[in-house]
């Protein structure tokens, strides 16, 4: 079984192949390297999938390195940006299961995944860095978010329609309104890359809607990451704000989610499907 666009550097005196992937001998390393250079959460998904594969073969990496990947994110191509976003907690124990459910392409059906098994993996390898945690707390305080009384809505627009069938934003609004009928004192935290969606929610729900000014949106079909690059924004700093925002979204009592890598990591950060409503790759949703 091959690792997903990553390599594993094994701290042994031998060379060879492991799990269908080149294993490079190094006397001082027991490290997983990300080699992927796509969008941030696409890269992250490759790392997570590779971790699942390694764990299924009884190997727990001591370190994760992003120096060889994430090139779109950094001006210095050799910078290891893992620690800009995460810190590792080696005290968290993870299980070594020979048979694991690997998330499918585009992370389509979250109800098929074993989040109970994933949780300690996320806590061990993807605990937020001090910077990301500080920014998350800043957002929660600035926008006065009480996660126990908030419905979060994660809508990914722009180019996502080239990968799968997007539900109309109106469908997200309908689900939100249904939840508000049962929870009239709740706020709505909207995280989207489309300005039109923000406008639609604000027109329908007024001051119940909260959205982060720190994570920009657009009226175009261009990916936000590309627009930020063109505008000369600090990609690492902006991505830290986005990851902080995603963690805010994942903490809310109810989360209306989509399908894809960003949505997948929102669910990984959340740690369960409790209170989650997901639009699948065909734009459908099961409201139970």
N, C-alpha and C positions, 0 to 999 in steps of 0.2 A: 504494500500500500504506500503510495507516494505522499510526501508532505505537500502542503498546498503553498507553492511559491515561497517556500522557506527552506532553509537548510539547518541541519543540526550538527553542531561541532562537539564531538565527544571527547571527554577527558580520559583518553586511553593511549596506549602506545601503539595501537594498530590502526590501519586504515581499511576501508571497505565500504560496503553499502548497508544502509539500514532503512528498513521500511520502504524500500524502493527509492531512497533518496541518498545522494552522496553524503557520506560521513567523513568529515575531515578530522584527522587526529591532531590534537593540540594538548600539550601537557598541563596547561593552566585553564582550560575551558570546559564547561559543560553547559553549552549555550545554544539557544535557538535564535537564528538570524532571520529577519524578514528581508526577502529579496523583492518584494512587490512594490510597484510604484504607481498605483492607481489612486483613487480617492481615499481619504483617511480611513473610513469605516470599511471600505473594501479591503484595504491592507489589514485592518484589525481582524476582519473575518478570516483572512488567510492564516493569521497567527493563531487565532483561537482554534480553527480546524486542525492545524498542525499540532497544537498542544494536545487536543483530544487523541490524535493518532499516536503521539509519543507516549502519552499516559496509558493507552491501550497496550503498549509494548513494554510497560514497566519502567519507563524513563521519566524522571521529573527534572526538567532543566533548572539549573541553578541561576541562570541569567537569561534575559531576553535582550537582543540588540537590534536597534533600528538604523544602524549606521549605513547599511547597504541598501536600504529601502526608503520609502517615504520621500523620494527625491523631489516631488512636487511641493513638498511642505517647507523645504529648507534652502537657504542661500548657500550654506556650507554643505556640499554633497556628502561629506564624511561625518557630519554631526549625528550622534546617537540621540534621537529625540524621545526615546522611550521614557526617560525620567522627567521630561517636560510634562508628561501626562499621567504617568503611573509610578507607583512604587510597589516593590514586591514585599510580601509578608510571608517569610518562610515558616512562620509558626502555624500557619493554616494548613491543616492536613488535607490531602486530596486522595481520592480513591483511585486505585489502578485496576480498571475494568478492561478485560480482554475484548468485550463486546460493547460498543458504544453506538448511540444513534448520532450520525454525523448530519448536521444541518444541510438541507438540500440547496440547490442553486437558487440564488435570490432569497434564501431563507423564507420559504413560502408559508409553511404551516407550523406555527409556533406550538400548537397543541400536540404536535407529535414529538416535541423535544423534552428531554429530561432535565428541567431546570433545577431540580433538587440535586442532581449530580453536578450540574454546571456551577452552582453557587460557590462552593469552596474554591473552584478553579478561578472564578472571577475575583474572589476576595484575595487569593494568593498572588495572582499575577496582574490584576487590573484595579487595585486599590488606587483611588485618585491621588495624584501628587498634591503637595501642599498648596501649590498655585491654583490648581483646578478646584480643590476643596474650598479655598478662600474665595474664589470667584463664584462658586455655587452658593456659598453663604451670603455673599454680597447680593446676588440676584434674589434669593429668598427674602432677605431683609428689605431691599429696595422696593420690591413689588408686593411686599406684605403677603406672601404666599403661605397659607396654612395647608400643607399637603393633605391633611385629613378631611379638608373641606374644599377640595379642588378637583375638577375634571380636567385632565390634560388632553390636548388634541395634537397629534403629530402628523402633519400633512406634508408629504414630499411631492412637489410638482416639478417645474422646469422640464428637464429632459427625461424624467422617470417614465413617461409614457412610451419611450422607445424600448423599454425593457419588459413592461407588463401592462395590463389593462388597469388604468387608474379609475377609481371611483370618483364621481363628481364631488367637488367640495360641498355641494348642497347635501349630499348623503352624510357627510361628516357632521354637518350642522344639524340634520334631523336626529341623528343618534345623540348628539350633545343635548338637544332640546328635550329629548325623552328622559335623559338622566337628570336634567335640571327640574323637570316636572316632579320627580321623586325626591330631589334634593334642592329645593328652591333657594337655600341659603349658601349654596356652593358658588365659587368662582370658576372661571374657565381660563386655563393657561394654554394659549395657542402658540405652537412652535411650527413655523412654516417658512419655506423659501419663496412663497408667492404673495406679493403685496395685495393682489386681488382677493385672496382668501381672507386676509386680515380685514380688509374693508367689508367683506360680506358678513363676517362674524360680528364685527362692531356694529354694523347697521342693524343686524338682527337681535343682538344681545346687549348692546350698549356697554355700560361700564362694568358689566360682569366679566368682560373679556380683558385679559392681561396678555401682553406680548413683550418680549425682550427687545429693547432698542439695541442692545449689544450684539445681536445676531441679525444681520441685515436680510432684506428680502428684495425681490425684483418682480417687475411685470413681464419680463422677457422669458424665453425658454432656455436661457443660458444658465449653466450650472453656477451656483453661487461661488464655489471655489475658484472657478475661472475668472469671474468678475472681480473677485478680491485680488487675484494675482495681477490683473490688468490695472487695477487702481493702486497697485504698489503697497497694499496692506501687508502687515507682518503676519504671514500665514500661520506661524506657530502661535502667536498671541491670539489671533482670531479663533483658531481651532480650539485653544484652551477655553475660550468663552463658550464656544459651541458645545464642547463636551460637558462643561459645567451646566449649561442650559439643558442638555439631554438628561443629566442626572436629576435636575429639578423635575423634569417631565416624568421621569421614571418613578419618582417618589409619591406621586399623587394618588389619591384614593381610587380614582378611575382613570384609565388611560385608553384613549381611542387611537389606535395605531394603524400603520400601513404595512407594506411588505417590502423587504429589502435590507441592506446592511445596517443603515442607520436605525431602522425599526428593530432589527435583531439585537443591536447593542443596547437600545433602550430597554428591551425586555431582559437582557442579561444583567444590566444594572439593577433592574427591578427585582429579579430573582424568582418571580412566579407569574402565573397567568391570572391570579386573583384580581378581579376588577378590570381585566383587559378585554377590549373589543378590537378585533383585528380585521381589517379589510384585506382579503387575500389577493393573489395574483390575477384573479379574474374580476376584481372590483366588488366582490360579494362579501357579506358579513353575516355572521350568525349571532343574533341577539338573544339566543336561548329562549 
